[in-house]
Protein backbone atom coordinates (compact mmCIF):
# COMPACT_ATOMS: atom_id res chain seq x y z
CA UNK A 1 0.00 0.00 0.00
CA UNK A 2 2.99 2.33 0.21
CA UNK A 3 3.17 4.65 -2.79
CA UNK A 4 3.86 8.12 -4.13
CA UNK A 5 2.63 9.97 -7.20
CA UNK A 6 2.99 13.50 -8.56
CA UNK A 7 1.47 15.39 -11.48
CA UNK A 8 1.04 18.98 -12.65
CA UNK A 9 -1.86 20.99 -14.07
CA UNK A 10 -0.86 24.03 -16.17
CA UNK A 11 -3.66 26.57 -15.66
CA UNK A 12 -3.92 30.03 -17.27
CA UNK A 13 -3.11 31.65 -13.90
CA UNK A 14 -0.27 29.33 -12.88
CA UNK A 15 0.88 25.78 -12.19
CA UNK A 16 -0.88 23.47 -9.74
CA UNK A 17 1.12 20.46 -8.50
CA UNK A 18 -0.73 17.43 -7.13
CA UNK A 19 1.08 14.99 -4.81
CA UNK A 20 -0.42 11.79 -3.40
CA UNK A 21 1.31 9.77 -0.69
CA UNK A 22 0.08 6.45 0.71
CA UNK A 23 1.03 4.31 3.71
CA UNK A 24 -0.28 1.09 5.25
CA UNK A 25 -3.81 1.12 6.60
CA UNK A 26 -6.68 -1.28 7.19
CA UNK A 27 -9.18 0.98 5.40
CA UNK A 28 -9.14 3.91 3.00
CA UNK A 29 -8.27 6.85 5.27
CA UNK A 30 -8.15 9.77 2.81
CA UNK A 31 -6.93 13.25 3.71
CA UNK A 32 -7.26 16.26 1.34
CA UNK A 33 -4.48 18.56 2.62
CA UNK A 34 -5.29 21.67 0.60
CA UNK A 35 -7.52 24.75 0.55
CA UNK A 36 -7.05 25.44 -3.16
CA UNK A 37 -9.36 22.80 -4.58
CA UNK A 38 -13.11 23.55 -4.58
CA UNK A 39 -14.97 22.17 -1.57
CA UNK A 40 -17.81 20.95 -3.77
CA UNK A 41 -15.30 18.70 -5.60
CA UNK A 42 -13.88 17.08 -2.48
CA UNK A 43 -16.33 14.17 -2.38
CA UNK A 44 -15.65 13.50 -6.06
CA UNK A 45 -11.89 13.43 -5.41
CA UNK A 46 -12.29 11.14 -2.40
CA UNK A 47 -14.44 8.71 -4.39
CA UNK A 48 -11.92 8.69 -7.24
CA UNK A 49 -9.02 7.99 -4.84
CA UNK A 50 -10.90 5.25 -2.96
CA UNK A 51 -11.88 3.52 -6.22
CA UNK A 52 -8.29 3.50 -7.49
CA UNK A 53 -6.23 2.90 -4.32
CA UNK A 54 -8.71 0.84 -2.23
CA UNK A 55 -6.87 0.87 1.12
CA UNK A 56 -4.23 2.74 3.06
CA UNK A 57 -3.58 6.08 4.73
CA UNK A 58 -3.78 8.36 1.68
CA UNK A 59 -2.95 12.08 1.68
CA UNK A 60 -3.34 14.50 -1.23
CA UNK A 61 -1.27 17.70 -1.21
CA UNK A 62 -1.18 20.66 -3.60
CA UNK A 63 1.35 23.37 -4.39
CA UNK A 64 0.45 26.53 -6.28
CA UNK A 65 2.91 28.55 -8.40
CA UNK A 66 1.24 31.65 -9.90
CA UNK A 67 2.13 32.77 -13.39
CA UNK A 68 4.33 35.90 -13.78
CA UNK A 69 2.28 38.97 -12.89
CA UNK A 70 -0.37 36.94 -11.09
CA UNK A 71 1.50 37.12 -7.80
CA UNK A 72 1.89 40.93 -7.76
CA UNK A 73 0.71 42.53 -4.53
CA UNK A 74 -2.40 44.68 -4.69
CA UNK A 75 -3.14 48.11 -3.21
CA UNK A 76 -6.54 48.68 -1.68
CA UNK A 77 -7.36 51.92 -3.50
CA UNK A 78 -10.46 52.69 -1.51
CA UNK A 79 -8.69 52.24 1.80
CA UNK A 80 -5.77 54.45 0.69
CA UNK A 81 -8.17 57.21 -0.34
CA UNK A 82 -10.04 56.96 2.93
CA UNK A 83 -6.81 57.14 4.96
CA UNK A 84 -5.62 60.10 2.86
CA UNK A 85 -8.84 62.06 3.40
CA UNK A 86 -8.89 61.35 7.12
CA UNK A 87 -5.27 62.37 7.63
CA UNK A 88 -5.74 65.46 5.47
CA UNK A 89 -8.77 66.50 7.55
CA UNK A 90 -6.84 65.93 10.76
CA UNK A 91 -3.97 68.05 9.39
CA UNK A 92 -6.35 70.83 8.49
CA UNK A 93 -7.89 70.77 11.97
CA UNK A 94 -4.51 70.74 13.68
CA UNK A 95 -2.91 73.37 11.44
CA UNK A 96 -5.80 75.73 10.67
CA UNK A 97 -3.57 78.50 9.39
CA UNK A 98 -2.00 76.22 6.80
CA UNK A 99 1.56 75.13 6.62
CA UNK A 100 3.51 73.05 4.29
CA UNK A 101 1.57 69.88 3.44
CA UNK A 102 3.51 67.20 1.54
CA UNK A 103 1.08 64.77 -0.19
CA UNK A 104 3.90 62.50 -1.41
CA UNK A 105 5.22 62.02 2.12
CA UNK A 106 1.71 61.27 3.36
CA UNK A 107 1.17 58.78 0.53
CA UNK A 108 4.42 56.91 1.24
CA UNK A 109 3.42 56.73 4.90
CA UNK A 110 -0.02 55.35 4.10
CA UNK A 111 1.42 52.68 1.79
CA UNK A 112 3.38 51.30 4.74
CA UNK A 113 0.20 50.58 6.66
CA UNK A 114 -0.10 46.74 6.98
CA UNK A 115 -3.64 46.43 5.61
CA UNK A 116 -3.20 48.67 2.58
CA UNK A 117 -0.97 46.47 0.44
CA UNK A 118 -1.83 42.77 0.37
CA UNK A 119 -0.93 39.74 -1.69
CA UNK A 120 -3.33 38.97 -4.49
CA UNK A 121 -5.70 36.30 -3.31
CA UNK A 122 -5.68 33.11 -5.34
CA UNK A 123 -9.25 32.16 -6.00
CA UNK A 124 -10.33 28.54 -5.90
CA UNK A 125 -9.80 26.74 -9.20
CA UNK A 126 -12.57 28.02 -11.50
CA UNK A 127 -15.03 25.55 -12.94
CA UNK A 128 -13.71 25.91 -16.49
CA UNK A 129 -10.24 24.77 -15.34
CA UNK A 130 -11.46 21.79 -13.35
CA UNK A 131 -10.92 19.20 -16.17
CA UNK A 132 -7.21 20.10 -16.14
CA UNK A 133 -7.03 19.58 -12.38
CA UNK A 134 -8.97 16.32 -12.59
CA UNK A 135 -6.57 15.05 -15.25
CA UNK A 136 -3.64 15.88 -12.95
CA UNK A 137 -5.26 13.92 -10.10
CA UNK A 138 -5.70 10.95 -12.44
CA UNK A 139 -2.05 11.21 -13.54
CA UNK A 140 -0.90 11.30 -9.90
CA UNK A 141 -3.01 8.22 -9.16
CA UNK A 142 -1.44 6.48 -12.17
CA UNK A 143 1.99 7.28 -10.74
CA UNK A 144 0.97 5.86 -7.36
CA UNK A 145 -0.25 2.67 -9.06
CA UNK A 146 3.05 2.35 -10.93
CA UNK A 147 4.99 2.87 -7.70
CA UNK A 148 2.89 0.27 -5.91
CA UNK A 149 3.35 -2.20 -8.77
CA UNK A 150 7.12 -1.98 -8.51
CA UNK A 151 7.00 -2.38 -4.75
CA UNK A 152 4.45 -5.18 -5.10
CA UNK A 153 6.67 -7.24 -7.38
CA UNK A 154 9.43 -7.24 -4.75
CA UNK A 155 6.91 -7.95 -2.00
CA UNK A 156 5.35 -10.84 -3.94
CA UNK A 157 8.71 -12.51 -4.50
CA UNK A 158 9.58 -12.19 -0.82
CA UNK A 159 6.39 -13.54 0.77
CA UNK A 160 5.88 -16.39 -1.69
CA UNK A 161 9.48 -17.56 -1.22
CA UNK A 162 8.93 -17.60 2.55
CA UNK A 163 5.72 -19.62 2.21
CA UNK A 164 7.59 -22.15 0.08
CA UNK A 165 10.31 -22.20 2.72
CA UNK A 166 7.70 -23.17 5.33
CA UNK A 167 6.57 -26.01 3.05
CA UNK A 168 10.19 -27.12 2.75
CA UNK A 169 10.58 -27.04 6.53
CA UNK A 170 7.41 -29.10 6.84
CA UNK A 171 9.11 -31.73 4.66
CA UNK A 172 11.95 -31.78 7.17
CA UNK A 173 9.48 -32.32 10.01
CA UNK A 174 7.88 -35.19 8.12
CA UNK A 175 11.28 -36.80 7.54
CA UNK A 176 11.84 -36.83 11.32
CA UNK A 177 8.41 -38.25 12.16
CA UNK A 178 9.45 -41.92 12.25
CA UNK A 179 12.49 -41.10 14.34
CA UNK A 180 10.34 -39.04 16.70
CA UNK A 181 7.91 -41.91 17.36
CA UNK A 182 10.77 -44.34 17.92
CA UNK A 183 12.44 -41.91 20.33
CA UNK A 184 9.24 -41.50 22.35
CA UNK A 185 8.73 -45.28 22.56
CA UNK A 186 12.32 -45.85 23.63
CA UNK A 187 12.17 -43.15 26.28
CA UNK A 188 9.01 -44.59 27.83
CA UNK A 189 10.45 -48.14 27.83
CA UNK A 190 13.64 -46.91 29.48
CA UNK A 191 11.68 -45.06 32.15
CA UNK A 192 9.82 -48.30 32.99
CA UNK A 193 13.06 -50.22 33.13
CA UNK A 194 14.56 -47.65 35.47
CA UNK A 195 11.53 -48.03 37.74
CA UNK A 196 11.88 -51.85 37.65
CA UNK A 197 8.11 -52.20 37.24
CA UNK A 198 6.53 -55.25 35.65
CA UNK A 199 3.84 -54.35 33.13
CA UNK A 200 1.50 -56.26 30.87
CA UNK A 201 3.04 -55.94 27.37
CA UNK A 202 -0.37 -55.82 25.68
CA UNK A 203 -1.65 -53.14 28.05
CA UNK A 204 1.61 -51.23 27.69
CA UNK A 205 1.27 -51.26 23.91
CA UNK A 206 -2.35 -50.11 24.16
CA UNK A 207 -1.41 -47.19 26.42
CA UNK A 208 1.48 -46.40 24.13
CA UNK A 209 -0.92 -46.10 21.20
CA UNK A 210 -3.18 -43.74 23.17
CA UNK A 211 -0.21 -41.61 24.17
CA UNK A 212 1.19 -41.42 20.65
CA UNK A 213 -2.21 -40.44 19.29
CA UNK A 214 -2.10 -37.35 21.51
CA UNK A 215 1.29 -36.47 20.02
CA UNK A 216 0.21 -37.16 16.43
CA UNK A 217 0.82 -34.13 14.19
CA UNK A 218 -0.37 -35.57 10.90
CA UNK A 219 -3.53 -33.41 10.81
CA UNK A 220 -1.48 -30.29 11.55
CA UNK A 221 0.91 -31.13 8.72
CA UNK A 222 -1.95 -31.64 6.26
CA UNK A 223 -3.73 -28.42 7.26
CA UNK A 224 -0.54 -26.36 7.18
CA UNK A 225 0.20 -27.54 3.65
CA UNK A 226 -3.35 -26.69 2.63
CA UNK A 227 -3.07 -23.21 4.15
CA UNK A 228 0.23 -22.59 2.37
CA UNK A 229 -1.23 -23.64 -0.98
CA UNK A 230 -4.30 -21.50 -0.32
CA UNK A 231 -2.03 -18.53 0.45
CA UNK A 232 -0.15 -18.95 -2.84
CA UNK A 233 -3.36 -19.40 -4.81
CA UNK A 234 -5.00 -16.35 -3.21
CA UNK A 235 -2.07 -14.00 -3.81
CA UNK A 236 -1.94 -15.16 -7.46
CA UNK A 237 -5.62 -14.92 -8.33
CA UNK A 238 -7.29 -12.17 -6.27
CA UNK A 239 -6.85 -8.48 -7.13
CA UNK A 240 -6.83 -7.27 -3.50
CA UNK A 241 -5.94 -10.28 -1.32
CA UNK A 242 -4.43 -8.48 1.67
CA UNK A 243 -7.18 -9.00 4.24
CA UNK A 244 -7.76 -12.63 3.27
CA UNK A 245 -4.03 -13.34 3.45
CA UNK A 246 -4.09 -12.01 7.01
CA UNK A 247 -6.68 -14.63 7.98
CA UNK A 248 -4.74 -17.40 6.23
CA UNK A 249 -1.58 -16.37 8.10
CA UNK A 250 -3.47 -16.73 11.38
CA UNK A 251 -4.45 -20.29 10.47
CA UNK A 252 -0.89 -21.12 9.44
CA UNK A 253 0.36 -19.86 12.79
CA UNK A 254 -2.18 -21.99 14.64
CA UNK A 255 -0.99 -25.20 12.93
CA UNK A 256 2.69 -24.35 13.46
CA UNK A 257 2.10 -23.65 17.16
CA UNK A 258 0.21 -26.91 17.63
CA UNK A 259 2.98 -28.82 15.87
CA UNK A 260 5.48 -27.30 18.26
CA UNK A 261 3.43 -28.13 21.35
CA UNK A 262 2.98 -31.77 20.26
CA UNK A 263 6.44 -32.33 18.79
CA UNK A 264 8.21 -33.67 21.88
CA UNK A 265 11.36 -33.76 19.76
CA UNK A 266 14.29 -31.33 19.97
CA UNK A 267 15.08 -31.21 16.26
CA UNK A 268 11.44 -30.68 15.29
CA UNK A 269 11.19 -27.91 17.86
CA UNK A 270 14.10 -26.13 16.16
CA UNK A 271 12.38 -26.46 12.79
CA UNK A 272 9.17 -25.06 14.28
CA UNK A 273 11.09 -22.01 15.53
CA UNK A 274 12.38 -21.44 11.99
CA UNK A 275 8.81 -21.74 10.67
CA UNK A 276 7.61 -19.15 13.17
CA UNK A 277 10.40 -16.80 12.12
CA UNK A 278 9.41 -17.10 8.46
CA UNK A 279 5.72 -16.66 9.27
CA UNK A 280 6.38 -13.52 11.33
CA UNK A 281 8.24 -11.98 8.39
CA UNK A 282 5.33 -12.91 6.11
CA UNK A 283 2.90 -11.30 8.56
CA UNK A 284 4.91 -8.06 8.63
CA UNK A 285 5.10 -7.90 4.85
CA UNK A 286 1.42 -8.76 4.40
CA UNK A 287 0.48 -5.50 6.14
CA UNK A 288 1.53 -3.73 2.93
CA UNK A 289 -0.55 -5.90 0.59
CA UNK A 290 -3.83 -4.50 -0.71
N, C-alpha and C positions, 0 to 999 in steps of 0.2 A: 504493500500500500504506500510505501514511501515514493515520492515523486516530485518533480519540479518542471514547470513549464512557463514560458514567457513569450509574449507576442506584442506587437505594436499596432495602433490604429492612427493613421495620419489624417487628422481632421483639418478643416480650413483654418481653425484658430490655433492649432498646435498639435503636439504628439502625445497620445495617451498610451502608456505602457501598462500591460496587464501581466501580473505574475500570480501563479497558482502554486502553492506548496502543500504537500500532503504528508501525513505521518500515520502511524498505526492507530487504529480505533475500531471498536466493535461495531459502531454504527456510522452513518454519515453525519458528522458534526461539522457543519459548514459555517464559516465566518466570512462576511463581506467587510473587509477592513478599508473602507473608502467612503468619502462623502461626495465624490464627484459624480458617481453614477446615479441615475434617477431612482428615487425610492419606489416608484410604481413599476420598475423593471426588476426589483430585487427578487421577488418570488420567481420570476421567469428565469433569472440567472441561477438561483438555487436549484430549481427543478432540472435545469440543463446539466449542472454539475453533478447532482445526485444520479441522474440517468447515465452519465458517462463514467463516473468514478466509483459509484456504488457505496464504498465504505471508506472510513478513515477520518482523521482530523484534517479538514481541508480549509485553507485560508486563501482568500483572493485579495490581492493588493493592487493599487494603481499608483502611477506616478505621472504627473502632468507637466509638460514642458511647453509653455506658450510660444507661439510663433513670434518672430521679431516684430516689435511694435505693439503686440498684444499685452505685453507685461508692463508697459509704461504706467507710471503712477498718475493718478488723476487728481485734479484740483476741484474742490467743491466750490463752484463759482458763487452760488447763492450764499453760502456761508461766509466766503471772503467779503462779498459786498455788504453783508449784514454787519460783520465785524468792523469794516471800514467806516460805515455810517455811524455806528455806535461810538467808535473811538473819535471820529471827527466831531460828533456832537459833544462828547465829553471835553474835547480840546477847546471847543468854542465856549462851553460853559466855564471852563477853568481859566481861559485866557480871553476874556470878553473884548479886550482892546486890541486883539489881533496878536501878531507875533509871527515869527517865521514858522510856517507849517510845511513839512517835507513829506509829500505823499509817497515818494519812492522809499523813504526810510520806514514809513508806516506799513507799506505793502510788504517789504522784506520781513518786517517783524511778524505780520499776520501769517505769512507763508510758513513761519516756523512753528505755528500752533500745531499740536499733534493731530487734531481732528480735521485739519484743512486739506492736507495732502494725504491720500490713501492709495494703497495698491488697487489696481483694477480688479474687481471681483470676477472670478471665473464662474460663469453660470454653469448649471448642470448641462450635461451633453444634450443638445437640442434633438428633438424627435427625428429631424431629417438626417442626422448623423448617426442615429442608433444602429443601422445595419452595419456600419463600419466597426463600431464597438463590438457588436455581437459577433462579427467575423473574427475579431481579435480574441475574444473569449474562446471561440471554437478552436482557433489556432493554438492557444495556450493549453487547452484541454488535449489537443492532439499531441503536443509536446510532452505533457504529463504521461499520456498513454505510452508514448515511445520510450520515455524514461523508465516507466514501470515494466515495460516489456524486456528491456535490457536487464534490469534488476531481477525480473522474474525468471529469466533463463538461467542465471547463476543460482538463484534460490531453488529452482526445480532440480538442477543437477545435484545440489547439495543434499536436499531432503530425501530424494529418491535413492541416492547412493547409501544413505544412512539406513533407510528401511531395508534395502537389500543386505546391508551388513548385519542387521538384526536377524534376517532369515539365515544368513550364513552362520551366525552364532548359535541359532537354534539347531542347525545341523550338528554343531559341535556338542550341544547338550544331548542330542539324540544318540550320538556315537558313544557317549559315556553312560547311557542308560543301563545297559547290561552290566557294566562294571559297578554301577551304583547299587543295583539290586544285590549283586553278589557281595558287595562290601557290607551292606546292611545285614544280610543273612549271617555272614561270618562274624560280625560284631555281636549279634545277639547270641549265637552259639557259644562264642568265647565267654560272654558274660555268664551264661549258664554253667559253663565248665568251671569258671572261677568260683562260682557259688557252690559247686559240688552238689547240685540239686538233680535228682532223678525226675525226668519228665516222660510223659507218654509221647513217643515220636509222632503218632498220628495227630494228637491234640496240639503238639508243638507246631506241626506243619500247618494245621488249620488256623491257629492264632497268627502264625507268620503270614499267611495269605491275607487275613484281615488287616494286619498291620501294614503290609505292603500296599494294600488297596488305598489306605489313607495317604500314602506317600506317592501314589501314582500321579504322574504329570502328563499323561498322554492327552487328556482332554485339553489341558492348557496349551500344549504344543500345537494341537490341531487348530484351536481357536486363534492363537497368535498368528499362525501362518495365514489363516483366513483374513484376519484383520490387516495384515501387511499387504496381502493381495488386493483387498478392498481399498486400502489407502492408495496404492499405485493406480488402480483402475479409476478411482475418483479424481485424482489429480490430473489424470490424462483426459478424462471425458467431460468433466463439468466446467462450465465457464467461470464460476465463482465458488470454488470448493472450500474456502477457508474455514467456515464455521463447521461444516461436516467433518473436515479433517481433524478439527479439535476434538470432536466426539470420538472419532476412531482412535486418536492418540490416547484418550482416556481408557478405552477398552484394551488397547495394547499394553498400557501400563498395568492394568489390573491382572492380565495374564502373566506378565513378567514377574510381578510381585508374588503372585501365588506360586509360580514355579520356584522362586527363591525360598519361600517359606516351607515348601514341601521337599526341597532338593535333598537335604541331609547328606550333602556331598561337597567337599571343599572346592573341588575343581569346577563343579557346576555353579557354586555360589560365586566364584570369580567371573564366570561367563555372564551370570545374571547381572553383576555389577557393571560389566561392559555394556550389556544391553540397556541398562538404565541410563548410562551415560549417553549413549547414542539417542535414546528416546528423548532425553531432556534437551539435547541440541535440536532435535526435530521439533519439539514443542516450542522452543524459543523462536525458531525460524518460521514456524507456521503462523505466528502472530502477525507476520507481514504478508500473508497470502490472502487475497480477496475471497 
